[in-house]
Amino acid sequence: MTDTIKRLEQFLGIGSEDYIHENVCILAGQFSTGKSKFLNKLIGIDCLPVGTYETTDTPAYVSKGEDSAIFFADGVKSLHTLDEVKWLRKGDKSADLIRISCHSADIPEGITFVDMPGINSIDFKHELQFERILKSGAVVMYFLGKSISTVDVKYLNRIIESGAKTIIIRTKIDCIHLSEEGIDDVIRKERELYQKMFPDASTYFISLQGACVENEISLLKLYIHEDLWNDLQKYQFIKEKIYVRNVIKPGLLSMRSRILENQLQDNVTNKEKILKDMKHKGKRAKDFLIRHKGIIFDGLDTAKKNYIELGRKHIHEMETDKLNRAEIQQYIFCLFECLKRWYELELEDCVRQIDLIANSTMYEYDLLKPMDIDRVLDCTTFQRFSGDISCYFEEDDGTTLYFCSKQEAIRYFEHVLNRFFAEILMDFDNKYAGFVIETIKEYEKKNMHELEIMLPMIQKDFDGVLANIDGYLKETEIYD
């Protein structure tokens, strides 16, 4: 794998999960066709599980080197002996991947053989594993345990389409003796069929029992030692060419297209577009404020009517000789505590909605400065009113602790309530609504200045990324 491919993958955010950077020869085929048994013979020890039923659940990467078996499971690796590998059976789920190295393996150094689970497994993950690892295999040995089937044809075509050199290995030829035809006739007919269907594929007929003269396993081993390395280099470039054509180049062109679509084509047009969006958000915030103002005013008007009605009822139920001014004042405090909770919740909801309107952006770059309107609640109306109520009461001459009549008490109660509700409405207009509208104006003014600075910088960023993409596209021309 060239450094060019690695750099292009890094630029596009494609990692080793999409392409494995090794000299890989894949052993594929349906289960119980002799893949693991053949690899055991090359290694020289029976460490890979074999059997009539599906036994290989995990891809095993086998190479020449110091004896070891590394299991990778859930991102954690653990070291094991070669003897422990065979206990990885279907359903154990003890590893996601196994790397095996053996000093006595009868394979060339620098080549990794990958023993794949059977492609006709009921576990769909095996098919996904095959598709992923096929991206890395420059040579694929496809094992047939009997005459070719439609499943085999499907996967052989997929392998050839990937650009890998394809080697068909027909195993169990010693079992052909059980048929009525002669072994030579069966091998001749199958070889002609495979050459007709897959003219570029090589074919070997072998027996892993070593029990028949027609066995070509020695020729297969000779190929592995003398020609496999050269084929890996040759077909690796072919696969890289296909990989660049099908993955890398489309990825670069797609990225370039997306950038051009989003690019600020000229500062004036886009500045107008951004300013239009900014004005639109400001208008939406103002419109919402006006609508919410109507809701709050209606709520306050309803509350005032209800409170006056409650106050009248409360005073009428008091004894005439106990129309205590302080008691009525305390009653007013209780009413305003209830009103305070409702009013502050309404303000908080209003601020939250305006924040959502004003601080949303349709641009990847943060061109528009957010509105700072949270501080409008730092000093609420009622925190000030708590002190103001006492001041209003102190304005009385204080000479009369009791009212002469219930009517006088009611007039006093209604006077205080009307005065406070008028203050609340004024506070909303002046201290809240006025503040928000002024904030929107400041927000628009600041962003005008920011746009003048940011747009040229963004244009420079776009130009830099496009230059990088064009440079990488130039590098891919070696694969054209």
Secondary structure, DSSP 4 states (H G I P E B T S, - for coil): --HHHHHHHHHHT--TTT---S-EEEEEESTTSSHHHHHHHHHTS--S---SS----S-EEEEESSSEEEEEETTEEEEE-GGGGGG--TTT---SEEEEEETT-SS-TT-EEEEPPPTT-S-HHHHHHHHHHHTTEEEEEEEESSS--HHHHHHHHHHHHTT-EEEEEE--GGGGGGSSS-HHHHHHHHHHHHHHH-TT-EEEE--TT---TT--HHHHHHHHHHTHHHHHHHHHHHHHHHHIIIIIHHHHHHHHHHHHHHS---HHHHHHHHHHHHHHHHHHHHHHHHHHHHHHHHHHHHHHHHHHHHHHHHHHTS-GGG-BHHHHHHHHHHHHHHHHHHHHHHHHHHHHHHHHHHT--SSSS--SPPP--GGGGSS-HHHHHHHHHHHHHHTS-S--SB-SSHHHHHHHHHHHHHHHHHHHHHHIIIIIIHHHHHHHHHHHHHHHHHHHHHHHHHHHHHHHHHHHHHHHHHHGGGG-
